[in-house]
Amino acid sequence: MEIVPSVMQECFIPLQYRFSPEAIKNCLQEVLSEGNINSHVSAPTDNDYMTKKQRDDIIKKHTEQFTTKYYESDRRWHSFLPDENSPRKKKPIAKRKWEDLADEIVAYYEAQEEDTKRKRITLRQFYPEWFTYKWQDTNNSNYMKHIDGEWNRFYADDPIVDRPVVELTALELKNWARNKIISCKMNKKQYYNMAVIIRQSLEYLVELGILPTNHYAEFKIKASLFTPTVPKDAEFEVFNEEEEHRLKELAQKEFTEHPNRIATLAVLINFSLGLRVGELVALKWKDLRDSYLYIRRMEQQQYEKLDNGKWKKHLDVVEHPKSDAGYRTLYVVSSAMELFNKVRDVNLQSGYSCDPEDYIFMYRKHRLTANSIDSHYERYCKELGIKKKGNHKAHKTTLTKIADNPNINLKDAMNWAGHRDVKTFINHYCFSRYSDEQKRQELEKTLNV
């Protein structure tokens, strides 16, 4: 088999023999034997995908298997590459320059090696690529931070992530999932949140052509395996009538004593609106028109993943609500309008503009944040001696009041809340606001014969 695998520039050939195939062959074989193959015209750097020696080893191995030589007839370098679809199991290649031929040969074997590596890829190796792909599907970095936390909690130390994914069978995956559910005492929601990583990673590998099928989609988990979810008591989820009344009195008292503390008015207003705290603090004056409030944006915690794997948090106001259902128009009752007018008066007295693009709730020249609102609730609850609740519980309280009204349609109540799923609304936003004593009195009225 004739082998001519080097570069003409690196050997001296007398002019009269410069284009002699025999001279080229002898010279290049001499260079090969001395280990001086130059398979690329430029010098390799530390950042090259593979070193010069690795490239030269590929060329040497290739030329031992396939004839590689220069033809004077067409003044081109010729060789072959493996091709399983060809009758001879190889296909010819030709280039004017040796460097170009060497590049094509090396590129072929690099691609083969990369393909082999990807077919042996593990979940640990693939996770960063899937994570980047997943992030393209959402603008919620808080959700991605949660996913990364799930990885560290459930996957990072699990042997399954170091197994080649091609070896994972449906039975093995099913047993793994069941063991996770049992050992971690997961309820249904916790399991599905945890399983997002492995389920969607395998699905993405199918899309990339690395896996023929996603075995995780081939089984179901019996509901009996999940830890039952204990319904939350209303006392932890909403303010009852007495608690709401006392908290409002406390907030009003603080505003009377400290009229520049706009957060107190925000607390009072939201018992009539039931906004998410991020929606509340992102309100602008242009959103309040003719006794109607237009919900169009929210404060959102944004996270940036640093090179060291940690997450850096910052706050942004984004020009969209939590979901499409979050775009809504709410009627502002007269008492809430009076409070908004008080906010405007305080802002103007404090030197803050109340133009359409200005935020409504300002303090010390800055927009109020969600944390500042929740800190007021925490302080009020502590002072009143009641269970700690924040704006989210006030949000639920208002929605419960609306749902309790028999003259308000359920769909209207859900639209007010910014929800479309009936089950979610009923299970998480409808609670009894009666105290134990009130419940006893109502039962006496209803059940006494």
C-alpha positions as CSV (number, residue, x, y, z in Angstrom):
1,M,0.0,0.0,0.0
2,E,1.5,3.3,-1.1
3,I,1.8,5.9,1.8
4,V,2.7,9.5,1.3
5,P,1.5,11.4,4.4
6,S,3.4,14.6,5.0
7,V,3.9,18.2,3.8
8,M,6.1,19.1,0.9
9,Q,7.2,22.3,2.5
10,E,9.1,20.4,5.2
11,C,11.5,18.5,2.9
12,F,14.1,19.7,0.4
13,I,13.7,18.2,-3.1
14,P,16.1,19.2,-5.9
15,L,14.3,21.2,-8.6
16,Q,14.6,18.5,-11.3
17,Y,12.9,16.0,-9.0
18,R,10.5,18.4,-7.3
19,F,7.4,16.9,-8.9
20,S,8.6,13.3,-9.1
21,P,6.0,11.0,-7.3
22,E,8.8,8.7,-6.3
23,A,10.8,11.6,-4.7
24,I,7.7,12.9,-3.0
25,K,7.0,9.4,-1.6
26,N,10.5,8.8,-0.4
27,C,10.8,12.2,1.2
28,L,7.5,12.1,2.9
29,Q,8.1,8.6,4.2
30,E,11.4,9.8,5.7
31,V,9.6,12.7,7.4
32,L,7.0,10.3,8.7
33,S,9.6,7.9,10.2
34,E,11.3,10.8,12.0
35,G,8.0,11.9,13.5
36,N,8.0,15.3,11.7
37,I,4.6,15.2,10.1
38,N,3.1,18.6,9.7
39,S,-0.6,17.9,9.1
40,H,-1.6,21.5,9.5
41,V,-0.1,24.7,8.1
42,S,-0.5,26.7,11.3
43,A,1.2,26.0,14.6
44,P,-1.1,24.6,17.3
45,T,-1.9,26.5,20.4
46,D,-2.9,25.5,23.9
47,N,-6.5,26.1,22.9
48,D,-6.5,23.8,19.9
49,Y,-9.2,21.1,20.0
50,M,-6.4,18.5,19.7
51,T,-2.6,18.8,19.8
52,K,-0.3,18.6,16.8
53,K,0.8,15.1,17.9
54,Q,-2.8,13.9,18.1
55,R,-3.5,15.2,14.6
56,D,-0.3,13.6,13.3
57,D,-1.2,10.3,15.0
58,I,-4.6,10.4,13.2
59,I,-2.9,11.0,9.9
60,K,-0.4,8.2,10.4
61,K,-3.0,5.7,11.4
62,H,-5.2,6.7,8.5
63,T,-2.4,6.4,5.9
64,E,-1.6,2.9,7.2
65,Q,-5.1,1.9,6.3
66,F,-5.8,3.9,3.2
67,T,-3.6,4.8,0.2
68,T,-2.8,8.4,0.5
69,K,-0.6,10.0,-2.3
70,Y,-0.1,12.9,-4.7
71,Y,-1.0,12.4,-8.4
72,E,1.0,14.4,-10.9
73,S,-1.8,13.8,-13.4
74,D,-4.2,16.1,-11.7
75,R,-1.8,17.6,-9.2
76,R,-4.0,16.7,-6.3
77,W,-3.7,14.7,-3.1
78,H,-5.8,11.6,-2.9
79,S,-7.0,9.3,-0.2
80,F,-10.2,7.5,1.1
81,L,-12.5,7.8,4.1
82,P,-14.6,5.0,5.5
83,D,-18.2,4.8,4.1
84,E,-20.4,2.0,5.2
85,N,-22.9,2.9,2.5
86,S,-20.4,2.3,-0.3
87,P,-19.9,-1.1,-1.8
88,R,-16.2,-0.8,-1.2
89,K,-16.8,0.6,2.4
90,K,-14.8,3.6,1.5
91,K,-15.2,6.8,-0.5
92,P,-12.4,8.7,-2.4
93,I,-11.4,12.3,-1.4
94,A,-9.0,14.6,-3.2
95,K,-7.6,18.1,-2.5
96,R,-5.2,20.4,-4.2
97,K,-3.3,21.1,-1.0
98,W,-2.1,18.5,1.5
99,E,-3.2,20.8,4.4
100,D,-6.8,20.6,3.1
101,L,-6.7,16.8,2.7
102,A,-5.3,16.5,6.2
103,D,-8.0,18.7,7.6
104,E,-10.7,16.7,6.0
105,I,-9.2,13.4,7.3
106,V,-8.8,14.8,10.8
107,A,-12.3,16.3,10.8
108,Y,-13.8,13.0,9.9
109,Y,-12.1,11.1,12.8
110,E,-12.9,14.0,15.2
111,A,-16.5,13.7,14.3
112,Q,-16.5,9.9,14.7
113,E,-14.8,10.3,18.1
114,E,-17.3,13.0,19.2
115,D,-20.2,10.8,18.0
116,T,-18.9,7.9,20.0
117,K,-18.5,10.1,23.1
118,R,-22.0,11.5,22.7
119,K,-23.4,8.0,22.5
120,R,-21.7,7.2,25.8
121,I,-22.7,10.5,27.4
122,T,-23.9,10.5,30.9
123,L,-26.6,12.6,32.5
124,R,-23.9,14.5,34.5
125,Q,-22.1,15.4,31.3
126,F,-25.3,16.3,29.4
127,Y,-27.0,18.3,32.2
128,P,-25.2,21.7,31.4
129,E,-26.2,21.4,27.8
130,W,-29.8,20.5,28.6
131,F,-29.9,23.3,31.3
132,T,-28.9,25.9,28.7
133,Y,-31.5,24.5,26.3
134,K,-34.2,24.6,29.0
135,W,-33.4,28.2,29.8
136,Q,-34.3,29.2,26.3
137,D,-37.9,28.1,27.0
138,T,-38.5,30.5,29.9
139,N,-37.8,34.1,31.0
140,N,-38.1,33.0,34.6
141,S,-34.6,32.7,36.0
142,N,-36.1,31.9,39.4
143,Y,-37.5,28.7,38.0
144,M,-34.1,27.8,36.5
145,K,-32.5,28.4,39.9
146,H,-35.1,26.0,41.4
147,I,-34.2,23.4,38.7
148,D,-30.5,23.8,39.6
149,G,-31.4,23.3,43.2
150,E,-33.3,20.1,42.3
151,W,-30.2,18.8,40.5
152,N,-28.0,19.4,43.5
153,R,-30.5,17.9,45.9
154,F,-31.6,14.8,44.0
155,Y,-29.1,14.1,41.2
156,A,-25.6,15.3,41.9
157,D,-24.7,12.4,44.3
158,D,-26.8,9.7,42.6
159,P,-24.9,7.0,40.7
160,I,-27.4,7.0,37.9
161,V,-26.1,10.3,36.6
162,D,-22.7,8.7,35.8
163,R,-24.2,5.8,33.8
164,P,-24.3,6.1,30.0
165,V,-27.8,7.1,29.1
166,V,-28.0,4.5,26.3
167,E,-27.7,1.8,29.0
168,L,-30.7,3.1,31.1
169,T,-33.7,0.8,30.6
170,A,-37.3,1.6,31.3
171,L,-37.4,-0.8,34.2
172,E,-34.2,0.7,35.8
173,L,-35.6,4.2,35.4
174,K,-39.0,3.1,36.9
175,N,-37.2,1.5,39.9
176,W,-35.1,4.6,40.3
177,A,-38.1,6.9,40.3
178,R,-40.0,4.7,42.8
179,N,-37.0,4.6,45.2
180,K,-36.7,8.4,45.1
181,I,-40.4,8.8,45.9
182,I,-40.3,6.4,48.8
183,S,-36.9,7.5,50.3
184,C,-37.6,11.2,50.0
185,K,-41.3,10.9,51.0
186,M,-42.4,12.9,47.9
187,N,-45.9,14.0,47.1
188,K,-47.1,14.0,43.5
189,K,-46.1,17.6,42.9
190,Q,-42.6,17.2,44.4
191,Y,-42.0,14.1,42.3
192,Y,-42.9,15.8,39.0
193,N,-40.8,18.8,39.9
194,M,-37.9,16.5,40.6
195,A,-38.3,14.3,37.5
196,V,-38.3,17.3,35.1
197,I,-34.5,17.0,34.7
198,I,-34.2,13.4,33.8
199,R,-37.4,13.2,31.8
200,Q,-36.8,16.2,29.7
201,S,-33.0,15.5,29.3
202,L,-33.8,12.1,27.8
203,E,-36.4,13.6,25.6
204,Y,-33.9,16.2,24.3
205,L,-31.4,13.4,23.6
206,V,-34.0,11.7,21.5
207,E,-34.5,15.0,19.6
208,L,-30.7,15.2,19.0
209,G,-30.7,11.7,17.6
210,I,-28.5,10.3,20.4
211,L,-31.2,8.1,21.9
212,P,-33.8,6.2,19.8
213,T,-36.5,6.6,22.5
214,N,-37.2,8.1,25.9
215,H,-37.7,5.2,28.2
216,Y,-38.8,7.5,31.0
217,A,-42.0,8.1,29.1
218,E,-42.8,4.3,29.0
219,F,-44.0,3.9,32.6
220,K,-46.4,5.4,35.1
221,I,-46.1,5.7,38.8
222,K,-48.9,4.4,41.0
223,A,-50.7,7.2,42.9
224,S,-50.5,5.1,46.1
225,L,-46.7,5.6,46.2
226,F,-46.9,9.3,46.8
227,T,-47.0,10.8,50.2
228,P,-50.5,12.3,50.8
229,T,-50.7,16.0,50.8
230,V,-52.3,17.2,54.0
231,P,-54.7,20.1,53.3
232,K,-53.5,23.4,54.9
233,D,-55.5,24.8,57.7
234,A,-57.2,28.1,56.9
235,E,-55.6,29.8,59.9
236,F,-52.3,29.5,58.1
237,E,-53.6,30.5,54.7
238,V,-55.8,33.5,55.2
239,F,-56.6,36.3,57.6
240,N,-59.9,35.6,59.4
241,E,-62.3,38.5,59.8
242,E,-61.1,39.5,63.2
243,E,-57.4,39.3,62.2
244,E,-58.0,41.4,59.0
245,H,-59.9,44.1,61.1
246,R,-57.2,44.3,63.7
247,L,-54.4,44.4,61.1
248,K,-56.1,47.2,59.2
249,E,-56.5,49.2,62.3
250,L,-52.8,48.8,63.1
251,A,-51.7,49.9,59.6
252,Q,-54.0,52.9,59.7
253,K,-52.6,53.9,63.1
254,E,-49.0,53.7,61.8
255,F,-50.0,55.8,58.8
256,T,-51.5,58.4,61.0
257,E,-48.4,58.6,63.1
258,H,-46.0,58.3,60.1
259,P,-47.8,59.7,57.0
260,N,-44.7,59.2,54.8
261,R,-44.8,55.4,55.2
262,I,-46.6,54.5,52.0
263,A,-46.3,50.8,52.6
264,T,-49.0,51.1,55.2
265,L,-51.4,52.4,52.5
266,A,-50.3,49.6,50.1
267,V,-51.2,47.0,52.8
268,L,-54.7,48.6,53.3
269,I,-55.3,49.0,49.5
270,N,-54.4,45.4,48.7
271,F,-57.1,44.0,51.0
272,S,-59.5,45.4,48.4
273,L,-57.5,44.3,45.4
274,G,-55.9,41.0,46.2
275,L,-52.9,41.6,44.0
276,R,-49.8,39.5,44.0
277,V,-47.1,41.4,45.8
278,G,-45.0,41.8,42.6
279,E,-48.0,43.2,40.8
280,L,-48.7,45.6,43.7
281,V,-45.3,47.2,43.9
282,A,-45.0,47.5,40.1
283,L,-48.2,49.6,39.7
284,K,-47.8,52.9,37.8
285,W,-50.2,55.9,37.8
286,K,-51.1,55.2,34.2
287,D,-52.6,51.8,35.3
288,L,-55.2,53.6,37.4
289,R,-57.9,55.1,35.2
290,D,-61.6,55.9,35.9
291,S,-62.0,53.6,38.9
292,Y,-60.3,50.7,37.1
293,L,-56.9,49.2,37.6
294,Y,-55.0,47.6,34.7
295,I,-52.5,44.8,35.6
296,R,-49.7,44.7,33.1
297,R,-46.4,44.2,34.8
298,M,-44.8,42.9,38.0
299,E,-41.6,42.9,40.0
300,Q,-39.7,39.7,39.5
301,Q,-36.6,38.3,41.2
302,Q,-34.0,37.6,38.5
303,Y,-31.0,35.3,39.0
304,E,-27.7,35.0,37.2
305,K,-25.7,31.9,37.5
306,L,-22.0,32.6,38.2
307,D,-19.0,30.7,37.0
308,N,-18.6,29.2,40.5
309,G,-22.1,27.7,40.4
310,K,-23.6,30.1,42.8
311,W,-26.6,32.4,41.9
312,K,-26.7,36.2,42.1
313,K,-30.1,37.8,42.7
314,H,-31.4,41.2,41.6
315,L,-34.8,42.7,41.2
316,D,-36.4,43.8,37.9
317,V,-39.8,45.1,36.9
318,V,-40.9,43.1,33.8
319,E,-43.6,44.2,31.4
320,H,-45.8,41.2,31.8
321,P,-47.7,39.5,34.6
322,K,-47.1,36.0,35.9
323,S,-49.0,34.4,33.1
324,D,-51.4,35.3,30.2
325,A,-54.3,35.1,32.7
326,G,-52.5,37.8,34.7
327,Y,-53.5,40.5,32.2
328,R,-56.7,41.8,33.8
329,T,-58.8,44.9,34.6
330,L,-60.0,45.3,38.2
331,Y,-62.7,47.5,39.5
332,V,-61.4,49.7,42.3
333,V,-63.9,50.2,45.1
334,S,-64.5,53.7,46.6
335,S,-62.6,53.1,49.8
336,A,-59.6,51.9,47.8
337,M,-59.8,54.9,45.5
338,E,-59.7,57.2,48.6
339,L,-56.5,55.4,49.7
340,F,-55.0,55.9,46.2
341,N,-55.7,59.6,46.5
342,K,-54.0,59.7,49.8
343,V,-50.9,58.0,48.2
344,R,-50.9,60.7,45.5
345,D,-51.1,63.4,48.1
346,V,-48.2,62.0,50.1
347,N,-46.1,61.5,47.0
348,L,-46.6,65.1,45.9
349,Q,-45.9,66.4,49.4
350,S,-42.7,64.4,49.5
351,G,-41.6,65.8,46.1
352,Y,-42.4,62.7,44.0
353,S,-43.9,63.1,40.6
354,C,-47.2,61.4,39.9
355,D,-47.0,61.3,36.1
356,P,-48.3,58.3,34.2
357,E,-45.0,56.5,34.0
358,D,-44.2,57.0,37.7
359,Y,-44.6,54.2,40.2
360,I,-47.4,54.6,42.7
361,F,-45.8,53.3,45.8
362,M,-42.6,55.3,46.6
363,Y,-40.5,55.7,49.7
364,R,-37.2,57.6,50.0
365,K,-37.0,58.3,46.3
366,H,-37.3,54.6,45.4
367,R,-40.1,52.2,44.4
368,L,-41.3,50.0,47.2
369,T,-40.2,46.4,46.8
370,A,-42.1,43.1,47.6
371,N,-39.8,42.6,50.6
372,S,-40.7,46.0,52.1
373,I,-44.4,45.1,51.9
374,D,-44.0,41.7,53.4
375,S,-41.9,43.0,56.2
376,H,-44.8,45.2,57.3
377,Y,-47.1,42.2,57.4
378,E,-44.6,40.3,59.5
379,R,-44.2,43.2,61.9
380,Y,-48.0,43.6,62.2
381,C,-48.6,39.9,62.8
382,K,-45.9,39.8,65.5
383,E,-47.4,42.8,67.2
384,L,-50.9,41.3,67.1
385,G,-49.8,37.9,68.3
386,I,-51.1,36.0,65.3
387,K,-49.5,33.5,63.0
388,K,-47.0,35.0,60.6
389,K,-48.6,35.8,57.2
390,G,-47.5,38.0,54.3
391,N,-49.0,39.6,51.3
392,H,-49.6,36.3,49.6
393,K,-52.1,35.4,52.5
394,A,-53.7,38.8,52.0
395,H,-54.0,38.0,48.3
396,K,-55.7,34.7,49.2
397,T,-57.9,36.5,51.8
398,T,-59.3,38.9,49.2
399,L,-59.9,36.1,46.7
400,T,-61.7,34.1,49.4
401,K,-64.0,37.0,50.1
402,I,-64.8,37.3,46.5
403,A,-65.5,33.6,46.1
404,D,-67.7,33.6,49.2
405,N,-70.1,36.1,47.6
406,P,-72.9,34.0,46.0
407,N,-73.7,36.9,43.6
408,I,-70.2,36.8,42.0
409,N,-69.7,34.2,39.3
410,L,-66.9,31.7,39.8
411,K,-65.3,32.7,36.4
412,D,-65.4,36.3,37.4
413,A,-63.7,35.5,40.7
414,M,-61.0,33.5,38.8
415,N,-60.5,36.4,36.3
416,W,-60.0,38.7,39.2
417,A,-57.4,36.4,40.6
418,G,-55.6,36.0,37.3
419,H,-56.3,32.2,37.2
420,R,-57.8,29.9,34.6
421,D,-57.6,26.5,36.3
422,V,-60.7,25.9,38.5
423,K,-59.1,23.2,40.6
424,T,-56.1,25.4,41.4
425,F,-58.3,28.3,42.4
426,I,-60.6,26.3,44.6
427,N,-57.9,24.2,46.3
428,H,-55.5,27.1,47.0
429,Y,-57.6,30.3,47.1
430,C,-60.8,29.4,48.8
431,F,-60.8,29.1,52.6
432,S,-63.1,29.6,55.5
433,R,-62.5,33.0,57.2
434,Y,-64.7,32.2,60.2
435,S,-63.1,31.9,63.6
436,D,-63.8,28.7,65.6
437,E,-66.4,30.6,67.6
438,Q,-68.1,31.9,64.5
439,K,-68.1,28.4,63.0
440,R,-69.8,27.0,66.1
441,Q,-72.4,29.6,66.1
442,E,-73.2,29.0,62.4
443,L,-73.4,25.2,63.0
444,E,-75.8,25.8,65.9
445,K,-78.0,27.8,63.5
446,T,-77.8,25.3,60.7
447,L,-77.9,21.9,62.4
448,N,-80.1,22.4,65.5
449,V,-83.5,20.8,65.1
